[in-house]
Amino acid sequence: MAAVFAAGAVTVFFQLILLVTKRTTTSFAVACSLAFSYYFWASAVVAEAYTLHVFLTGLTIHLLVKWDKSQGNRLLFAALLAWGLSFGNHMSTMLKGPAVAFLILRGLQQNRISAATILQAVPAFVLPLTLYLYLPWRYSADALLYAISHSDSFGLGPSRPHDDRWHVGDLNRIAIRVIDIRLQVGK
């Protein structure tokens, strides 16, 4: 998925620069410099959250710039939705807050948007943040106890036969086992 989001990020940045400069060659050069940069490429070939963060950041900025140049408010709702989704991925997303607030306040000042429209757009931002409710919800269902109770007797492998996934209980048992071994060696 990292490669898919990396390709999406390059496409979004191409479209963003094309929207701002209206020059295809400049947009292509910027997109290629992003696509072939060492750190971006290194993130695109491993299973990490960085390419999704770059994609959602670019998408949010692209939608906000497009909204700023257009008359409708649907792009603002989409930008706030993308911004809310990016909070579920990487908390450095909050650094975009002043820019988003500036564009919305400028829209208010220019009478392009009303306070009622902003209130209607709030659910688009808050809805993706409900992803954070998943952890307390699963904790209340004793998911941690299930993971711990299904570990093997030695705590050195996956919980179930023919299952190569590691669970929380497996990692806890391995940590306890390592501490026990260190305590025995220290005696």
C-alpha positions in Angstrom: 0.0 0.0 0.0 2.9 2.3 0.6 3.8 2.3 -3.1 0.2 3.0 -4.0 0.0 6.0 -1.7 3.4 7.2 -2.9 2.2 7.1 -6.5 -1.0 8.9 -5.4 1.1 11.6 -3.6 3.2 12.2 -6.7 0.0 12.6 -8.7 -1.5 14.9 -6.2 1.6 17.1 -6.0 1.7 17.2 -9.8 -1.9 18.4 -9.9 -1.3 20.9 -7.0 1.7 22.5 -8.7 -0.2 22.6 -12.0 -3.1 24.3 -10.3 -0.8 27.0 -8.8 1.6 27.6 -11.7 -0.4 26.4 -14.7 2.8 25.1 -16.2 3.0 21.4 -17.1 6.8 21.3 -17.2 7.2 22.8 -13.8 4.6 20.5 -12.3 6.3 17.5 -14.0 9.7 18.5 -12.6 8.4 19.0 -9.1 6.6 15.6 -9.2 9.7 13.9 -10.5 11.9 15.4 -7.9 9.5 14.2 -5.2 9.1 10.7 -6.8 12.8 10.1 -7.2 14.1 11.7 -4.0 15.9 9.2 -1.8 13.9 9.5 1.4 10.5 9.4 -0.4 11.6 6.4 -2.5 12.9 4.6 0.7 9.5 5.2 2.4 7.6 4.0 -0.7 9.2 0.5 -0.6 8.6 -0.3 3.1 5.4 -0.7 5.0 5.3 2.6 6.9 2.8 5.4 7.3 4.9 8.1 5.7 3.6 7.9 2.2 0.0 7.9 3.4 0.8 11.0 5.4 2.4 12.7 2.3 -0.6 11.7 0.2 -3.2 13.0 2.7 -1.1 16.2 3.3 -0.9 16.9 -0.5 -4.6 16.1 -1.0 -5.6 18.4 1.8 -3.5 21.3 0.5 -4.7 20.6 -3.1 -8.3 20.7 -2.1 -7.9 23.8 0.0 -6.1 25.7 -2.8 -8.8 24.5 -5.3 -11.5 25.6 -2.9 -9.9 29.0 -2.4 -10.0 29.5 -6.2 -13.5 28.3 -6.7 -17.0 29.3 -5.6 -18.4 26.1 -4.1 -18.0 24.7 -0.6 -17.9 21.0 -1.5 -14.1 21.2 -1.8 -13.9 22.6 1.7 -15.8 19.6 3.0 -13.6 17.2 1.1 -10.4 19.0 2.4 -11.6 18.9 6.0 -12.4 15.2 5.5 -8.9 14.5 4.2 -7.4 16.6 7.0 -9.4 14.6 9.6 -8.2 11.3 8.0 -4.6 12.4 8.2 -5.0 12.9 11.9 -5.6 9.2 12.2 -2.3 8.6 10.4 0.2 11.1 11.8 -0.1 13.7 14.5 2.1 16.2 12.8 -1.0 17.0 10.8 -1.9 19.5 13.4 0.8 21.8 12.0 -1.6 22.5 9.1 -4.1 23.9 11.5 -3.0 27.6 11.2 -3.1 27.4 7.4 -6.5 25.8 7.3 -7.8 28.4 9.8 -6.3 31.2 7.8 -8.0 30.1 4.6 -11.4 29.6 6.3 -11.2 33.0 8.1 -10.2 34.6 4.8 -13.3 33.0 3.2 -15.4 34.4 6.0 -13.9 37.9 5.6 -14.5 37.8 1.8 -18.1 36.6 2.4 -17.4 33.4 0.4 -18.5 31.2 3.3 -20.8 31.7 6.2 -20.6 30.6 9.8 -23.4 28.1 9.2 -21.4 26.5 6.4 -18.4 26.1 8.7 -20.7 24.4 11.3 -21.9 22.1 8.5 -18.3 21.3 7.6 -17.3 20.4 11.1 -18.7 16.8 10.9 -16.6 16.2 7.8 -13.5 16.9 10.0 -14.8 15.1 13.1 -16.0 11.9 11.5 -12.6 10.5 10.7 -11.4 11.4 14.2 -13.8 8.7 15.5 -11.1 6.2 14.5 -9.5 7.0 17.8 -12.6 5.6 19.6 -11.6 2.1 18.3 -9.0 1.5 20.9 -11.1 2.1 24.0 -14.0 0.2 22.4 -11.8 -2.8 21.7 -10.3 -2.6 25.2 -13.7 -2.7 26.7 -14.3 -6.0 24.8 -11.3 -7.6 26.6 -9.3 -7.9 23.4 -6.0 -7.7 25.3 -7.0 -10.6 27.5 -7.9 -12.7 24.4 -4.5 -12.0 22.9 -2.7 -13.0 26.1 -4.7 -16.1 26.7 -4.0 -17.5 23.3 -0.2 -17.5 23.5 1.8 -20.8 23.3 3.4 -22.3 26.4 6.9 -20.9 25.7 5.9 -17.5 24.5 8.4 -17.7 21.6 6.1 -18.1 18.6 2.8 -17.2 17.1 -0.3 -17.9 19.2 -2.0 -20.5 17.0 -0.6 -23.3 14.8 -0.4 -22.3 11.1 -0.7 -18.6 12.0 2.4 -16.5 11.4 0.9 -13.3 12.9 2.3 -12.0 16.2 -0.1 -10.9 18.9 0.2 -8.6 21.9 0.4 -11.6 24.2 3.2 -13.1 22.3 5.3 -10.0 22.6 4.5 -9.7 26.3 5.5 -13.3 27.0 8.8 -12.8 25.1 9.6 -9.7 27.0 8.9 -11.5 30.3 11.0 -14.4 29.2 13.9 -12.2 28.3 13.7 -10.5 31.7 13.7 -13.9 33.4 16.7 -15.0 31.5 18.6 -11.8 32.3 17.8 -12.2 36.0 19.0 -15.8 36.0 22.2 -14.9 34.2 22.8 -12.1 36.8 22.6 -14.5 39.8 
